[in-house]
Amino acid sequence: MVIPERRVRRRVTLSEIARACGVAPSTVSRALANPNRVSPAMYERIARKAREMGYESAMLPEGRDRLSSGTIALVLPNLSNPFNLDLIRGCQAQAQAAEFLFLMVSTEESVHVETTWLVELSQTVDGIVLASPRAEDSVLSGIADNVPIVTLNREVPWLSGVLIDTPAGCSQALEYLVSLGHRHIAYVRGPESSWSDQARLEALSARAAHHEVELSPVGNFLPSVASGAAAADAVALSGATACIFFNDTLAIGALDRFKQRGIRVPEEMSVVGCDDIFAASFSDPPLTTVTALGERAGRAAADLLISQFSQRDRTHRIDRQATHLSVRESTGPAPRG
């Protein structure tokens, strides 16, 4: 079988288009990323020159020899959380279905790394899906001046995004624990810079106050199995009889540590996770958790981004996706006495 030779072309840069048009590179970037930020005449001038020079962008009409519709990047805070694999599958499936090239980078929970990647990607890709961003709103808004951005699991003013309603799911988990007789519940927090962690804490605090039960925030912890052991020790010291974890990997790590300490789950400690990753139903015991559909959220985020490429007027949109509690064997009635 003879594989046809694929023609490789050097990508025309924004700076080259700017020199050809006699304008600043930032003007070209704004025009191609958000046409509403320049005059119609300036946009047409820059778009026409970009097409003439062979610049490939999802914001421009496709030429006959285009190899793809453009390039989309997915930026994730880490690759250690299996839930992010579902986001990747969903986002990649939609991007490829629309004939976009798909890139993925991990920031390893670092605000500096995240910002560095965003600045770089804003000059090289056509759009970004940004999952659980850690940077300040002002930084993200500045990046969005150069490239379309859709956020996942964080609400940023003027940016469209997909929000998985885990605060509501965590509230449902607390209601369930209260129904089992628990009066002192711990919430094991995620990364300090996590927007969704703060949103969950606020929702849990409101429901705990409503039911007049004690809520003990514990940590902040990196969302990993290893951190779950330290979190379990902190929960044991809190005096709580039940705990809700920021995510399933933390909760699964805590289950092993509770067993090492001789704390029986659920007889002495009820445990709830969040995300419903594949391993949650196979942990020992199987984990009660807030079920969130990551693949569906990834598809929705990619669709939301792609829809912006064909719209001169980008309406700010938030897609909220529901969650629910999946009850398994890690939760039970509060211990007597």
C-alpha positions as CSV (number, residue, x, y, z in Angstrom):
1,M,0.0,0.0,0.0
2,V,1.4,3.4,-1.0
3,I,0.7,6.2,1.4
4,P,0.1,9.4,-0.4
5,E,2.6,12.1,0.4
6,R,1.1,14.8,2.6
7,R,2.1,18.3,1.8
8,V,3.6,20.1,4.8
9,R,3.4,23.9,4.7
10,R,4.8,26.4,7.1
11,R,2.1,28.2,9.0
12,V,1.8,31.9,8.2
13,T,2.2,34.0,11.4
14,L,0.1,36.8,12.7
15,S,3.1,39.1,12.6
16,E,3.6,38.4,8.9
17,I,0.0,39.3,8.2
18,A,0.4,42.5,10.3
19,R,3.4,43.6,8.4
20,A,1.6,43.0,5.1
21,C,-1.4,45.1,6.3
22,G,0.7,47.8,8.0
23,V,-1.0,47.3,11.4
24,A,0.1,45.9,14.8
25,P,0.1,42.1,15.4
26,S,-2.4,42.7,18.2
27,T,-4.9,44.2,15.7
28,V,-4.6,41.2,13.5
29,S,-5.1,38.9,16.5
30,R,-8.2,40.8,17.7
31,A,-9.7,40.8,14.2
32,L,-9.3,37.1,13.6
33,A,-10.3,36.1,17.1
34,N,-13.1,38.5,17.7
35,P,-14.2,40.5,14.6
36,N,-16.5,42.7,16.8
37,R,-13.4,44.4,18.3
38,V,-12.4,46.0,15.0
39,S,-14.3,47.9,12.3
40,P,-15.9,45.9,9.5
41,A,-13.6,47.5,7.0
42,M,-10.5,46.5,9.1
43,Y,-11.7,43.0,9.5
44,E,-12.3,42.6,5.7
45,R,-8.9,44.0,5.0
46,I,-7.1,41.7,7.4
47,A,-9.2,38.6,6.5
48,R,-8.6,39.2,2.8
49,K,-4.8,39.5,3.2
50,A,-4.7,36.5,5.5
51,R,-6.5,34.4,2.9
52,E,-4.1,35.7,0.2
53,M,-1.1,34.7,2.3
54,G,-2.5,31.2,3.0
55,Y,-3.2,31.7,6.7
56,E,-5.2,28.8,8.1
57,S,-7.8,29.7,10.7
58,A,-11.3,28.5,11.6
59,M,-12.4,32.1,11.5
60,L,-11.8,32.3,7.8
61,P,-13.6,30.6,4.9
62,E,-12.1,27.2,4.0
63,G,-9.9,26.9,0.9
64,R,-10.1,23.9,-1.4
65,D,-6.7,22.6,-0.2
66,R,-7.3,23.0,3.6
67,L,-6.1,19.9,5.5
68,S,-8.5,20.7,8.4
69,S,-11.1,23.2,9.6
70,G,-8.6,24.6,12.1
71,T,-7.0,23.6,15.4
72,I,-8.6,23.3,18.9
73,A,-6.7,22.9,22.1
74,L,-8.0,21.4,25.4
75,V,-6.2,22.7,28.5
76,L,-6.5,20.5,31.6
77,P,-5.3,21.1,35.2
78,N,-4.0,17.5,35.4
79,L,-4.0,14.0,33.9
80,S,-4.1,12.1,37.2
81,N,-7.9,12.4,37.5
82,P,-9.6,9.7,35.5
83,F,-12.6,12.0,35.1
84,N,-10.5,14.2,32.8
85,L,-10.1,11.3,30.4
86,D,-13.9,11.5,29.9
87,L,-13.6,15.2,29.1
88,I,-10.8,14.4,26.6
89,R,-12.8,11.7,24.8
90,G,-15.9,14.0,24.5
91,C,-14.0,17.1,23.4
92,Q,-11.8,15.2,20.9
93,A,-14.7,13.3,19.4
94,Q,-16.6,16.5,18.6
95,A,-13.4,18.3,17.3
96,Q,-12.6,15.5,15.0
97,A,-16.2,15.1,13.8
98,A,-16.0,18.8,12.7
99,E,-12.6,18.1,11.0
100,F,-10.6,20.1,13.5
101,L,-7.1,19.2,14.6
102,F,-7.1,18.5,18.4
103,L,-4.3,19.3,20.9
104,M,-4.2,18.7,24.6
105,V,-1.9,20.1,27.3
106,S,-1.8,19.6,31.1
107,T,-0.9,22.5,33.5
108,E,-0.2,20.2,36.5
109,E,-2.2,22.4,38.8
110,S,0.2,25.4,38.2
111,V,-1.2,28.9,37.6
112,H,2.1,29.9,36.0
113,V,2.2,26.9,33.6
114,E,-1.5,27.5,32.7
115,T,-0.9,31.1,31.9
116,T,2.3,30.3,29.9
117,W,0.5,27.7,27.8
118,L,-2.5,30.0,27.2
119,V,-0.3,32.8,25.9
120,E,1.5,30.4,23.6
121,L,-1.7,28.7,22.4
122,S,-3.4,32.1,21.7
123,Q,-0.8,32.6,18.9
124,T,-1.0,29.2,17.4
125,V,-4.5,27.7,17.6
126,D,-8.0,28.8,16.6
127,G,-9.8,28.1,19.8
128,I,-9.3,26.8,23.4
129,V,-11.4,24.7,25.7
130,L,-10.1,25.5,29.2
131,A,-11.1,23.0,31.9
132,S,-11.2,24.1,35.6
133,P,-8.9,27.1,35.0
134,R,-6.9,28.4,38.0
135,A,-5.8,31.9,36.7
136,E,-7.6,35.1,37.6
137,D,-10.6,36.3,35.6
138,S,-8.7,39.3,34.3
139,V,-5.9,37.0,32.9
140,L,-8.4,34.8,31.1
141,S,-10.3,37.8,29.7
142,G,-7.0,39.1,28.3
143,I,-6.2,35.8,26.6
144,A,-9.8,35.7,25.2
145,D,-9.1,39.0,23.4
146,N,-6.7,37.0,21.2
147,V,-8.4,33.6,20.8
148,P,-11.9,32.3,21.4
149,I,-12.1,30.4,24.8
150,V,-14.8,28.2,26.3
151,T,-14.4,27.3,29.9
152,L,-15.4,24.0,31.6
153,N,-16.3,24.0,35.3
154,R,-15.7,27.7,36.0
155,E,-17.9,30.7,35.3
156,V,-15.8,33.6,34.0
157,P,-17.6,37.0,33.1
158,W,-18.1,37.4,29.4
159,L,-16.8,33.9,28.5
160,S,-19.1,31.1,27.4
161,G,-18.8,27.8,29.2
162,V,-20.1,24.5,30.4
163,L,-20.8,24.1,34.1
164,I,-21.3,20.6,35.6
165,D,-23.6,21.2,38.5
166,T,-21.6,19.3,41.1
167,P,-22.6,21.8,43.9
168,A,-26.2,20.6,43.5
169,G,-25.0,17.0,43.5
170,C,-23.0,17.6,46.7
171,S,-26.0,19.2,48.3
172,Q,-28.0,16.1,47.4
173,A,-25.3,14.0,49.0
174,L,-25.5,16.0,52.2
175,E,-29.3,15.7,52.3
176,Y,-28.9,11.9,51.9
177,L,-26.4,11.7,54.8
178,V,-28.7,13.8,57.0
179,S,-31.5,11.4,56.2
180,L,-29.2,8.6,57.5
181,G,-28.9,10.4,60.8
182,H,-25.5,12.0,60.4
183,R,-25.1,15.3,62.3
184,H,-21.4,16.1,61.8
185,I,-20.2,15.9,58.2
186,A,-16.8,16.8,56.8
187,Y,-16.1,18.2,53.4
188,V,-12.6,17.3,52.0
189,R,-11.6,20.2,49.8
190,G,-9.8,20.2,46.6
191,P,-7.1,22.6,45.3
192,E,-7.1,26.1,46.9
193,S,-7.4,27.8,43.5
194,S,-10.3,25.6,42.3
195,W,-13.5,27.6,41.5
196,S,-15.7,24.4,41.7
197,D,-14.3,23.6,45.1
198,Q,-15.4,27.0,46.5
199,A,-18.8,26.6,44.8
200,R,-19.4,23.2,46.4
201,L,-18.3,24.5,49.8
202,E,-20.8,27.3,49.6
203,A,-23.6,25.0,48.6
204,L,-22.8,22.5,51.3
205,S,-22.6,25.2,54.0
206,A,-26.0,26.5,53.0
207,R,-27.6,23.1,53.2
208,A,-25.8,22.2,56.5
209,A,-27.1,25.5,58.0
210,H,-30.6,24.7,56.8
211,H,-30.6,21.3,58.5
212,E,-28.7,22.6,61.6
213,V,-25.9,20.0,61.2
214,E,-22.2,20.7,61.6
215,L,-20.0,20.9,58.5
216,S,-16.3,20.7,58.9
217,P,-14.2,21.8,55.8
218,V,-10.9,19.8,55.7
219,G,-7.8,20.7,53.7
220,N,-7.1,21.8,50.7
221,F,-5.7,18.7,48.9
222,L,-4.4,17.9,45.5
223,P,-7.0,15.6,43.7
224,S,-5.0,12.3,43.9
225,V,-5.2,8.9,45.6
226,A,-2.0,9.7,47.6
227,S,-3.6,12.8,49.0
228,G,-6.6,10.8,50.0
229,A,-4.6,9.1,52.8
230,A,-3.7,12.4,54.4
231,A,-7.3,13.6,54.0
232,A,-8.6,10.5,55.8
233,D,-6.4,11.2,58.8
234,A,-7.7,14.8,58.9
235,V,-11.3,13.5,58.7
236,A,-10.7,11.1,61.5
237,L,-9.4,13.9,63.7
238,S,-12.5,16.1,62.9
239,G,-14.9,13.9,64.7
240,A,-17.3,13.7,61.7
241,T,-19.2,10.5,61.1
242,A,-19.5,11.1,57.3
243,C,-17.4,12.9,54.7
244,I,-17.9,14.2,51.2
245,F,-14.8,14.4,49.0
246,F,-13.8,16.8,46.3
247,N,-13.4,13.9,43.9
248,D,-13.4,10.2,43.7
249,T,-9.6,9.7,43.6
250,L,-9.3,11.5,46.9
251,A,-12.2,9.4,48.3
252,I,-10.7,6.1,47.0
253,G,-7.3,6.9,48.6
254,A,-9.1,7.6,51.9
255,L,-11.0,4.3,51.8
256,D,-7.6,2.5,52.0
257,R,-6.4,4.7,54.8
258,F,-9.6,4.2,56.8
259,K,-9.1,0.5,56.5
260,Q,-5.5,0.8,57.7
261,R,-6.7,2.8,60.7
262,G,-9.3,0.2,61.6
263,I,-12.2,2.6,60.8
264,R,-15.0,0.6,59.3
265,V,-16.8,2.0,56.2
266,P,-19.7,2.6,56.4
267,E,-20.4,1.3,59.9
268,E,-18.2,4.0,61.5
269,M,-17.6,6.4,58.7
270,S,-19.8,7.1,55.6
271,V,-17.8,8.2,52.5
272,V,-19.1,10.1,49.4
273,G,-17.0,11.0,46.3
274,C,-17.6,13.2,43.3
275,D,-17.4,12.5,39.5
276,D,-18.3,8.7,39.4
277,I,-15.1,7.6,37.7
278,F,-14.9,4.0,36.4
279,A,-13.1,2.8,39.5
280,A,-15.8,4.1,41.9
281,S,-18.0,1.1,41.5
282,F,-15.1,-1.3,42.0
283,S,-13.6,0.3,45.2
284,D,-13.8,-1.5,48.5
285,P,-16.5,-0.8,49.4
286,P,-18.1,0.5,46.2
287,L,-18.2,4.3,46.5
288,T,-21.4,6.4,46.8
289,T,-20.6,9.4,44.6
290,V,-22.0,12.4,42.7
291,T,-22.4,11.2,39.1
292,A,-21.2,13.7,36.5
293,L,-21.1,12.9,32.7
294,G,-17.6,14.1,31.7
295,E,-17.8,12.9,28.1
296,R,-21.0,14.8,27.5
297,A,-19.5,17.9,29.0
298,G,-16.5,17.7,26.8
299,R,-18.7,17.3,23.7
300,A,-20.8,20.3,24.8
301,A,-17.7,22.5,25.3
302,A,-16.3,21.7,21.9
303,D,-19.6,22.3,20.3
304,L,-19.9,25.7,22.0
305,L,-16.4,26.7,20.8
306,I,-17.0,25.5,17.2
307,S,-20.3,27.4,17.1
308,Q,-18.4,30.6,17.7
309,F,-16.3,30.3,14.6
310,S,-19.3,30.9,12.4
311,Q,-20.7,33.8,14.4
312,R,-19.7,37.3,14.1
313,D,-21.7,38.1,17.2
314,R,-20.6,35.7,19.9
315,T,-23.4,35.6,22.5
316,H,-22.3,34.8,26.0
317,R,-23.7,31.3,26.8
318,I,-23.6,29.0,29.9
319,D,-24.6,25.4,29.5
320,R,-25.4,23.9,32.9
321,Q,-25.4,20.1,33.1
322,A,-27.2,18.2,35.8
323,T,-25.7,15.7,38.2
324,H,-27.2,13.1,40.5
325,L,-26.2,11.0,43.5
326,S,-25.3,7.3,42.9
327,V,-25.8,5.4,46.2
328,R,-23.5,2.4,46.8
329,E,-22.1,0.6,49.8
330,S,-19.7,3.3,51.2
331,T,-22.6,5.1,53.0
332,G,-24.9,3.9,55.8
333,P,-26.7,5.0,59.0
334,A,-24.8,7.2,61.5
335,P,-23.2,5.1,64.2
336,R,-25.2,5.0,67.5
337,G,-23.9,7.1,70.3
